[in-house]
């Protein structure tokens, strides 16, 4: 129902001082670039006359007074979407949609001392977790594990957590981080600030904790952030090898390591001899983060995979990843622990590794949707599986990317009972897809997929979700011609306008009139159609974008760059964002090395350098 503004008794039937009226809208959260639109309709002799709009900064509330910021008005950094819910204070919530840790931030507009209440829904069918940070420092952390109330987000499951006595200054950044769990997908309702007696409201010292990890010279390193974007390297003592994933295995808020290896099976049996059942052994190892830069083995496990070894493709298999290509890790079955997925080109099967709760894994085989694959088989060029909640039901679904020759990516929806239903497919060039990134590109609240087609007909394309995971239409192509070697892409709200942008620094192609440099892309939507357009080009920055995050604690999203044209092994650079998607390259403090740095990835490994 539309608000009935202007229907008041008294005044005049004509435009005079007696009929002048004012309507106040309190508690609006506005950011640079926000658009205020007036909509209305005349009625009879009242032709909808508007005089003026006055925007006033709210006064700091007196002790005991409160104001509320709806969670859906926060700046979404990653992993969150907006969901409708009539039980929420503003009829909407922030909800974890998948793709790793969910993050959203609010920039403080009023200095003072406050008790901060986080309103949320604590359902009984899962155990989510949440952290609250101020300028990068954790000020609260708790699990959402209610055993009473309701299993749905209703009035019975509403809850709140109070963080007492925060001294805040204008410009301080409050960040929410967390992950959903099964039927409890981390629904945040509101932030309520109540003024209390306290200190001066001075700024909280920035202690940003978003770190880096990478491989160099056969070793695994973590680079710890001092809060300003300067890093100190720590040798983890772990050797590179197998498939390594940085993931919070024990739910304590920092990243551990999961390693998956194929126990050396070579040489394989003679593929000319019929071998129907050959046992391959997969070994998993969990290294727990001790919070001081060290990692120790807390669990090892082996799984047996039986498959035929004869004819093709066995005659071409000579590398471990062709037997098991490990995909992403996450809570696939909604039981609160970390599972992972993989694909076997040799067996032409998808493999699901279900965590038994103690970091041992039960292996089950999923059928490949061969009728939807070009050629009916997985590809010798690679088959990678990503995880994302494509239908907003709190369960992680599968994006199976077939790299080349039999090009396509399959969208497979988790049925919650161990099975996956095929709902959609997208393909690019005749040589395959790569770099799938789930993101809400059109701003309608569900995850779409941006992907890169490689080789002939290569370019950047989009798969538009209709809300169920199926395709609602195929988006535009960039560029209009053909492009190879697109390289690393990152998607986030880099300029704080509430919409997503994409950044790349490795595209160059003279035949397509594409000069090298860092490009910022936007995804404008007009009449329901999405486009990909270049908004900015900085020719001074060229290289591979490998990670994103707020590395200096100022509330915007920065980038990590492996620079082009520097000596082999040169350390990565930090690209600091000015808040408007303009980036400045600064050193990370990591030393150059004769050994090549692997791609640096971002994650939180603990408060190891906090003074």
Beta strands, then each sheet from edge to edge (+ up, - down):
strand 1: 66-70
strand 2: 75-78
strand 3: 80-84
strand 4: 92-96
strand 5: 102-107
strand 6: 112-121
strand 7: 128-134
strand 8: 137-144
strand 9: 158-168
strand 10: 173-179
strand 11: 187-195
strand 12: 211-216
strand 13: 219-225
strand 14: 231-239
strand 15: 243-247
strand 16: 256-262
strand 17: 278-289
strand 18: 295-307
strand 19: 325-330
strand 20: 339-344
strand 21: 349-355
strand 22: 361-366
strand 23: 383-388
strand 24: 397-402
strand 25: 408-414
strand 26: 420-426
strand 27: 433-439
strand 28: 448-453
strand 29: 459-465
strand 30: 471-474
strand 31: 490-492
strand 32: 501-504
strand 33: 518-522
strand 34: 525-526
strand 35: 529-530
strand 36: 533-538
strand 37: 543-549
strand 38: 558-563
strand 39: 573-577
strand 40: 583-587
strand 41: 601-603
sheet 1: 1+ 11- 4+ 3-
sheet 2: 1+ 11- 6+ 9-
sheet 3: 2+ 5- 10+ 7- 8+
sheet 4: 14+ 13- 12+ 41-
sheet 5: 15+ 16- 17+ 18-
sheet 6: 19+ 20- 21+ 22-
sheet 7: 23+ 24- 25+ 26-
sheet 8: 27+ 28- 29+ 30-
sheet 9: 31+ 32- 33+ 36-
sheet 10: 34+ 35-
sheet 11: 37+ 38- 39+ 40-
end
